[in-house]
């Protein structure tokens, strides 16, 4: 599973079940994709 963070979007590459699990994991911390991208920029 790979996650590519770009300035305006996020690209996830992997099997469907891996992407689904990763989205569930990230949804616990971030409601919107924009907040997820901003949080990654701040790190």
PDB file of N, CA, C, O and CB in Angstrom:
ATOM      1  N   UNK A   1       0.852  -1.173   0.000  1.00  0.00           N
ATOM      2  CA  UNK A   1       0.000   0.000   0.000  1.00  0.00           C
ATOM      3  C   UNK A   1       0.892   1.227   0.000  1.00  0.00           C
ATOM      4  O   UNK A   1       1.812   1.347   0.809  1.00  0.00           O
ATOM      5  CB  UNK A   1      -0.966   0.003   1.219  1.00  0.00           C
ATOM      6  N   UNK A   2       0.608   2.121  -0.906  1.00  0.00           N
ATOM      7  CA  UNK A   2       1.356   3.368  -0.992  1.00  0.00           C
ATOM      8  C   UNK A   2       0.376   4.531  -0.963  1.00  0.00           C
ATOM      9  O   UNK A   2      -0.713   4.469  -1.534  1.00  0.00           O
ATOM     10  CB  UNK A   2       2.232   3.411  -2.277  1.00  0.00           C
ATOM     11  N   UNK A   3       0.795   5.602  -0.275  1.00  0.00           N
ATOM     12  CA  UNK A   3      -0.005   6.819  -0.198  1.00  0.00           C
ATOM     13  C   UNK A   3       0.868   7.962  -0.677  1.00  0.00           C
ATOM     14  O   UNK A   3       1.902   8.256  -0.077  1.00  0.00           O
ATOM     15  CB  UNK A   3      -0.541   7.077   1.256  1.00  0.00           C
ATOM     16  N   UNK A   4       0.450   8.609  -1.764  1.00  0.00           N
ATOM     17  CA  UNK A   4       1.174   9.749  -2.315  1.00  0.00           C
ATOM     18  C   UNK A   4       0.407  11.016  -1.973  1.00  0.00           C
ATOM     19  O   UNK A   4      -0.765  11.157  -2.323  1.00  0.00           O
ATOM     20  CB  UNK A   4       1.366   9.608  -3.857  1.00  0.00           C
ATOM     21  N   UNK A   5       1.070  11.931  -1.294  1.00  0.00           N
ATOM     22  CA  UNK A   5       0.438  13.194  -0.920  1.00  0.00           C
ATOM     23  C   UNK A   5       0.945  14.262  -1.866  1.00  0.00           C
ATOM     24  O   UNK A   5       2.145  14.526  -1.938  1.00  0.00           O
ATOM     25  CB  UNK A   5       0.733  13.573   0.570  1.00  0.00           C
ATOM     26  N   UNK A   6       0.032  14.867  -2.583  1.00  0.00           N
ATOM     27  CA  UNK A   6       0.342  15.948  -3.509  1.00  0.00           C
ATOM     28  C   UNK A   6      -0.242  17.233  -2.943  1.00  0.00           C
ATOM     29  O   UNK A   6      -1.031  17.183  -1.999  1.00  0.00           O
ATOM     30  CB  UNK A   6      -0.216  15.655  -4.942  1.00  0.00           C
ATOM     31  N   UNK A   7       0.122  18.371  -3.492  1.00  0.00           N
ATOM     32  CA  UNK A   7      -0.381  19.639  -2.931  1.00  0.00           C
ATOM     33  C   UNK A   7      -1.907  19.739  -2.870  1.00  0.00           C
ATOM     34  O   UNK A   7      -2.445  20.345  -1.944  1.00  0.00           O
ATOM     35  CB  UNK A   7       0.147  20.786  -3.743  1.00  0.00           C
ATOM     36  N   UNK A   8      -2.613  19.153  -3.844  1.00  0.00           N
ATOM     37  CA  UNK A   8      -4.070  19.311  -3.883  1.00  0.00           C
ATOM     38  C   UNK A   8      -4.846  18.016  -3.737  1.00  0.00           C
ATOM     39  O   UNK A   8      -6.077  18.040  -3.704  1.00  0.00           O
ATOM     40  CB  UNK A   8      -4.462  19.959  -5.154  1.00  0.00           C
ATOM     41  N   UNK A   9      -4.159  16.887  -3.649  1.00  0.00           N
ATOM     42  CA  UNK A   9      -4.881  15.625  -3.542  1.00  0.00           C
ATOM     43  C   UNK A   9      -4.013  14.551  -2.911  1.00  0.00           C
ATOM     44  O   UNK A   9      -2.830  14.760  -2.641  1.00  0.00           O
ATOM     45  CB  UNK A   9      -5.363  15.169  -4.914  1.00  0.00           C
ATOM     46  N   UNK A  10      -4.621  13.401  -2.683  1.00  0.00           N
ATOM     47  CA  UNK A  10      -3.931  12.241  -2.136  1.00  0.00           C
ATOM     48  C   UNK A  10      -4.232  11.069  -3.056  1.00  0.00           C
ATOM     49  O   UNK A  10      -5.386  10.843  -3.422  1.00  0.00           O
ATOM     50  CB  UNK A  10      -4.370  11.942  -0.654  1.00  0.00           C
ATOM     51  N   UNK A  11      -3.195  10.320  -3.431  1.00  0.00           N
ATOM     52  CA  UNK A  11      -3.351   9.154  -4.292  1.00  0.00           C
ATOM     53  C   UNK A  11      -2.998   7.925  -3.467  1.00  0.00           C
ATOM     54  O   UNK A  11      -1.922   7.854  -2.873  1.00  0.00           O
ATOM     55  CB  UNK A  11      -2.453   9.259  -5.577  1.00  0.00           C
ATOM     56  N   UNK A  12      -3.906   6.960  -3.434  1.00  0.00           N
ATOM     57  CA  UNK A  12      -3.674   5.720  -2.702  1.00  0.00           C
ATOM     58  C   UNK A  12      -3.581   4.587  -3.704  1.00  0.00           C
ATOM     59  O   UNK A  12      -4.434   4.449  -4.581  1.00  0.00           O
ATOM     60  CB  UNK A  12      -4.801   5.453  -1.658  1.00  0.00           C
ATOM     61  N   UNK A  13      -2.534   3.770  -3.571  1.00  0.00           N
ATOM     62  CA  UNK A  13      -2.315   2.649  -4.475  1.00  0.00           C
ATOM     63  C   UNK A  13      -2.228   1.384  -3.635  1.00  0.00           C
ATOM     64  O   UNK A  13      -1.436   1.299  -2.696  1.00  0.00           O
ATOM     65  CB  UNK A  13      -1.023   2.850  -5.338  1.00  0.00           C
ATOM     66  N   UNK A  14      -3.043   0.415  -3.981  1.00  0.00           N
ATOM     67  CA  UNK A  14      -3.025  -0.850  -3.258  1.00  0.00           C
ATOM     68  C   UNK A  14      -4.275  -1.644  -3.573  1.00  0.00           C
ATOM     69  O   UNK A  14      -5.058  -1.290  -4.454  1.00  0.00           O
ATOM     70  CB  UNK A  14      -2.905  -0.615  -1.748  1.00  0.00           C
ATOM     71  N   UNK A  15      -4.439  -2.707  -2.845  1.00  0.00           N
ATOM     72  CA  UNK A  15      -5.631  -3.531  -3.010  1.00  0.00           C
ATOM     73  C   UNK A  15      -6.823  -2.800  -2.395  1.00  0.00           C
ATOM     74  O   UNK A  15      -6.659  -1.943  -1.527  1.00  0.00           O
ATOM     75  CB  UNK A  15      -5.440  -4.937  -2.356  1.00  0.00           C
ATOM     76  N   UNK A  16      -8.011  -3.149  -2.854  1.00  0.00           N
ATOM     77  CA  UNK A  16      -9.223  -2.456  -2.398  1.00  0.00           C
ATOM     78  C   UNK A  16      -9.384  -2.548  -0.885  1.00  0.00           C
ATOM     79  O   UNK A  16      -9.745  -1.560  -0.247  1.00  0.00           O
ATOM     80  CB  UNK A  16     -10.460  -3.038  -3.087  1.00  0.00           C
ATOM     81  N   UNK A  17      -9.125  -3.710  -0.301  1.00  0.00           N
ATOM     82  CA  UNK A  17      -9.289  -3.854   1.146  1.00  0.00           C
ATOM     83  C   UNK A  17      -8.255  -3.037   1.907  1.00  0.00           C
ATOM     84  O   UNK A  17      -8.544  -2.563   3.006  1.00  0.00           O
ATOM     85  CB  UNK A  17      -9.187  -5.322   1.547  1.00  0.00           C
ATOM     86  N   UNK A  18      -7.048  -2.857   1.350  1.00  0.00           N
ATOM     87  CA  UNK A  18      -6.021  -2.040   2.000  1.00  0.00           C
ATOM     88  C   UNK A  18      -6.426  -0.570   2.004  1.00  0.00           C
ATOM     89  O   UNK A  18      -6.277   0.122   3.012  1.00  0.00           O
ATOM     90  CB  UNK A  18      -4.664  -2.214   1.293  1.00  0.00           C
ATOM     91  N   UNK A  19      -6.943  -0.100   0.864  1.00  0.00           N
ATOM     92  CA  UNK A  19      -7.364   1.297   0.755  1.00  0.00           C
ATOM     93  C   UNK A  19      -8.545   1.565   1.679  1.00  0.00           C
ATOM     94  O   UNK A  19      -8.593   2.599   2.345  1.00  0.00           O
ATOM     95  CB  UNK A  19      -7.734   1.644  -0.702  1.00  0.00           C
ATOM     96  N   UNK A  20      -9.496   0.639   1.722  1.00  0.00           N
ATOM     97  CA  UNK A  20     -10.657   0.781   2.605  1.00  0.00           C
ATOM     98  C   UNK A  20     -10.228   0.875   4.071  1.00  0.00           C
ATOM     99  O   UNK A  20     -10.726   1.719   4.816  1.00  0.00           O
ATOM    100  CB  UNK A  20     -11.622  -0.401   2.413  1.00  0.00           C
ATOM    101  N   UNK A  21      -9.300   0.003   4.480  1.00  0.00           N
ATOM    102  CA  UNK A  21      -8.815   0.032   5.864  1.00  0.00           C
ATOM    103  C   UNK A  21      -8.067   1.320   6.169  1.00  0.00           C
ATOM    104  O   UNK A  21      -8.219   1.885   7.252  1.00  0.00           O
ATOM    105  CB  UNK A  21      -7.912  -1.164   6.134  1.00  0.00           C
ATOM    106  N   UNK A  22      -7.260   1.786   5.224  1.00  0.00           N
ATOM    107  CA  UNK A  22      -6.493   3.019   5.433  1.00  0.00           C
ATOM    108  C   UNK A  22      -7.432   4.217   5.525  1.00  0.00           C
ATOM    109  O   UNK A  22      -7.212   5.107   6.346  1.00  0.00           O
ATOM    110  CB  UNK A  22      -5.469   3.227   4.292  1.00  0.00           C
ATOM    111  N   UNK A  23      -8.483   4.256   4.689  1.00  0.00           N
ATOM    112  CA  UNK A  23      -9.456   5.348   4.755  1.00  0.00           C
ATOM    113  C   UNK A  23     -10.191   5.344   6.092  1.00  0.00           C
ATOM    114  O   UNK A  23     -10.455   6.405   6.657  1.00  0.00           O
ATOM    115  CB  UNK A  23     -10.462   5.241   3.600  1.00  0.00           C
ATOM    116  N   UNK A  24     -10.521   4.162   6.599  1.00  0.00           N
ATOM    117  CA  UNK A  24     -11.165   4.079   7.912  1.00  0.00           C
ATOM    118  C   UNK A  24     -10.233   4.588   9.000  1.00  0.00           C
ATOM    119  O   UNK A  24     -10.664   5.285   9.919  1.00  0.00           O
ATOM    120  CB  UNK A  24     -11.591   2.635   8.215  1.00  0.00           C
ATOM    121  N   UNK A  25      -8.955   4.241   8.895  1.00  0.00           N
ATOM    122  CA  UNK A  25      -7.966   4.696   9.875  1.00  0.00           C
ATOM    123  C   UNK A  25      -7.845   6.219   9.865  1.00  0.00           C
ATOM    124  O   UNK A  25      -7.853   6.854  10.919  1.00  0.00           O
ATOM    125  CB  UNK A  25      -6.598   4.056   9.591  1.00  0.00           C
ATOM    126  N   UNK A  26      -7.732   6.799   8.670  1.00  0.00           N
ATOM    127  CA  UNK A  26      -7.595   8.247   8.570  1.00  0.00           C
ATOM    128  C   UNK A  26      -8.886   8.975   8.932  1.00  0.00           C
ATOM    129  O   UNK A  26      -8.835  10.118   9.386  1.00  0.00           O
ATOM    130  CB  UNK A  26      -7.168   8.628   7.171  1.00  0.00           C
ATOM    131  N   UNK A  27     -10.037   8.342   8.741  1.00  0.00           N
ATOM    132  CA  UNK A  27     -11.302   9.005   9.059  1.00  0.00           C
ATOM    133  C   UNK A  27     -11.488   9.190  10.562  1.00  0.00           C
ATOM    134  O   UNK A  27     -12.317   9.998  10.981  1.00  0.00           O
ATOM    135  CB  UNK A  27     -12.465   8.208   8.493  1.00  0.00           C
ATOM    136  N   UNK A  28     -10.743   8.466  11.371  1.00  0.00           N
ATOM    137  CA  UNK A  28     -10.810   8.663  12.818  1.00  0.00           C
ATOM    138  C   UNK A  28     -10.176   9.986  13.230  1.00  0.00           C
ATOM    139  O   UNK A  28     -10.521  10.546  14.270  1.00  0.00           O
ATOM    140  CB  UNK A  28     -10.122   7.509  13.542  1.00  0.00           C
ATOM    141  N   UNK A  29      -9.242  10.488  12.407  1.00  0.00           N
ATOM    142  CA  UNK A  29      -8.508  11.704  12.740  1.00  0.00           C
ATOM    143  C   UNK A  29      -8.945  12.918  11.924  1.00  0.00           C
ATOM    144  O   UNK A  29      -8.901  14.044  12.420  1.00  0.00           O
ATOM    145  CB  UNK A  29      -7.041  11.473  12.542  1.00  0.00           C
ATOM    146  N   UNK A  30      -9.362  12.703  10.689  1.00  0.00           N
ATOM    147  CA  UNK A  30      -9.673  13.815   9.791  1.00  0.00           C
ATOM    148  C   UNK A  30     -11.034  13.588   9.147  1.00  0.00           C
ATOM    149  O   UNK A  30     -11.314  12.511   8.621  1.00  0.00           O
ATOM    150  CB  UNK A  30      -8.577  13.974   8.707  1.00  0.00           C
ATOM    151  N   UNK A  31     -11.873  14.614   9.194  1.00  0.00           N
ATOM    152  CA  UNK A  31     -13.201  14.513   8.591  1.00  0.00           C
ATOM    153  C   UNK A  31     -13.120  14.767   7.092  1.00  0.00           C
ATOM    154  O   UNK A  31     -13.789  14.097   6.305  1.00  0.00           O
ATOM    155  CB  UNK A  31     -14.177  15.507   9.251  1.00  0.00           C
ATOM    156  N   UNK A  32     -12.291  15.747   6.697  1.00  0.00           N
ATOM    157  CA  UNK A  32     -12.183  16.126   5.296  1.00  0.00           C
ATOM    158  C   UNK A  32     -10.780  15.846   4.772  1.00  0.00           C
ATOM    159  O   UNK A  32      -9.812  15.831   5.532  1.00  0.00           O
ATOM    160  CB  UNK A  32     -12.536  17.604   5.110  1.00  0.00           C
ATOM    161  N   UNK A  33     -10.685  15.627   3.473  1.00  0.00           N
ATOM    162  CA  UNK A  33      -9.387  15.399   2.839  1.00  0.00           C
ATOM    163  C   UNK A  33      -8.516  16.646   2.967  1.00  0.00           C
ATOM    164  O   UNK A  33      -7.300  16.537   3.129  1.00  0.00           O
ATOM    165  CB  UNK A  33      -9.563  15.013   1.350  1.00  0.00           C
ATOM    166  N   UNK A  34      -9.119  17.813   2.897  1.00  0.00           N
ATOM    167  CA  UNK A  34      -8.365  19.070   3.005  1.00  0.00           C
ATOM    168  C   UNK A  34      -7.649  19.168   4.355  1.00  0.00           C
ATOM    169  O   UNK A  34      -6.489  19.577   4.413  1.00  0.00           O
ATOM    170  CB  UNK A  34      -9.307  20.280   2.817  1.00  0.00           C
ATOM    171  N   UNK A  35      -8.328  18.799   5.430  1.00  0.00           N
ATOM    172  CA  UNK A  35      -7.677  18.840   6.746  1.00  0.00           C
ATOM    173  C   UNK A  35      -6.572  17.799   6.840  1.00  0.00           C
ATOM    174  O   UNK A  35      -5.565  18.020   7.513  1.00  0.00           O
ATOM    175  CB  UNK A  35      -8.705  18.614   7.863  1.00  0.00           C
ATOM    176  N   UNK A  36      -6.753  16.673   6.173  1.00  0.00           N
ATOM    177  CA  UNK A  36      -5.732  15.623   6.144  1.00  0.00           C
ATOM    178  C   UNK A  36      -4.483  16.138   5.433  1.00  0.00           C
ATOM    179  O   UNK A  36      -3.371  15.950   5.926  1.00  0.00           O
ATOM    180  CB  UNK A  36      -6.272  14.347   5.440  1.00  0.00           C
ATOM    181  N   UNK A  37      -4.654  16.784   4.281  1.00  0.00           N
ATOM    182  CA  UNK A  37      -3.520  17.328   3.523  1.00  0.00           C
ATOM    183  C   UNK A  37      -2.824  18.419   4.333  1.00  0.00           C
ATOM    184  O   UNK A  37      -1.595  18.455   4.398  1.00  0.00           O
ATOM    185  CB  UNK A  37      -3.991  17.889   2.154  1.00  0.00           C
ATOM    186  N   UNK A  38      -3.599  19.305   4.948  1.00  0.00           N
ATOM    187  CA  UNK A  38      -3.002  20.378   5.750  1.00  0.00           C
ATOM    188  C   UNK A  38      -2.229  19.825   6.941  1.00  0.00           C
ATOM    189  O   UNK A  38      -1.176  20.357   7.294  1.00  0.00           O
ATOM    190  CB  UNK A  38      -4.084  21.340   6.238  1.00  0.00           C
ATOM    191  N   UNK A  39      -2.733  18.774   7.558  1.00  0.00           N
ATOM    192  CA  UNK A  39      -2.036  18.164   8.691  1.00  0.00           C
ATOM    193  C   UNK A  39      -0.713  17.546   8.244  1.00  0.00           C
ATOM    194  O   UNK A  39       0.277  17.601   8.974  1.00  0.00           O
ATOM    195  CB  UNK A  39      -2.922  17.097   9.356  1.00  0.00           C
ATOM    196  N   UNK A  40      -0.694  16.965   7.056  1.00  0.00           N
ATOM    197  CA  UNK A  40       0.544  16.370   6.549  1.00  0.00           C
ATOM    198  C   UNK A  40       1.561  17.435   6.168  1.00  0.00           C
ATOM    199  O   UNK A  40       2.766  17.219   6.297  1.00  0.00           O
ATOM    200  CB  UNK A  40       0.250  15.482   5.346  1.00  0.00           C
ATOM    201  N   UNK A  41       1.086  18.580   5.701  1.00  0.00           N
ATOM    202  CA  UNK A  41       1.993  19.681   5.356  1.00  0.00           C
ATOM    203  C   UNK A  41       2.660  20.242   6.604  1.00  0.00           C
ATOM    204  O   UNK A  41       3.815  20.664   6.555  1.00  0.00           O
ATOM    205  CB  UNK A  41       1.234  20.796   4.617  1.00  0.00           C
ATOM    206  N   UNK A  42       1.934  20.248   7.728  1.00  0.00           N
ATOM    207  CA  UNK A  42       2.451  20.819   8.968  1.00  0.00           C
ATOM    208  C   UNK A  42       3.515  19.941   9.622  1.00  0.00           C
ATOM    209  O   UNK A  42       4.295  20.432  10.438  1.00  0.00           O
ATOM    210  CB  UNK A  42       1.319  21.046   9.937  1.00  0.00           C
ATOM    211  N   UNK A  43       3.561  18.654   9.280  1.00  0.00           N
ATOM    212  CA  UNK A  43       4.536  17.740   9.900  1.00  0.00           C
ATOM    213  C   UNK A  43       5.926  17.979   9.439  1.00  0.00           C
ATOM    214  O   UNK A  43       6.848  17.289   9.873  1.00  0.00           O
ATOM    215  CB  UNK A  43       4.179  16.327   9.626  1.00  0.00           C
TER     216      UNK A  43
END
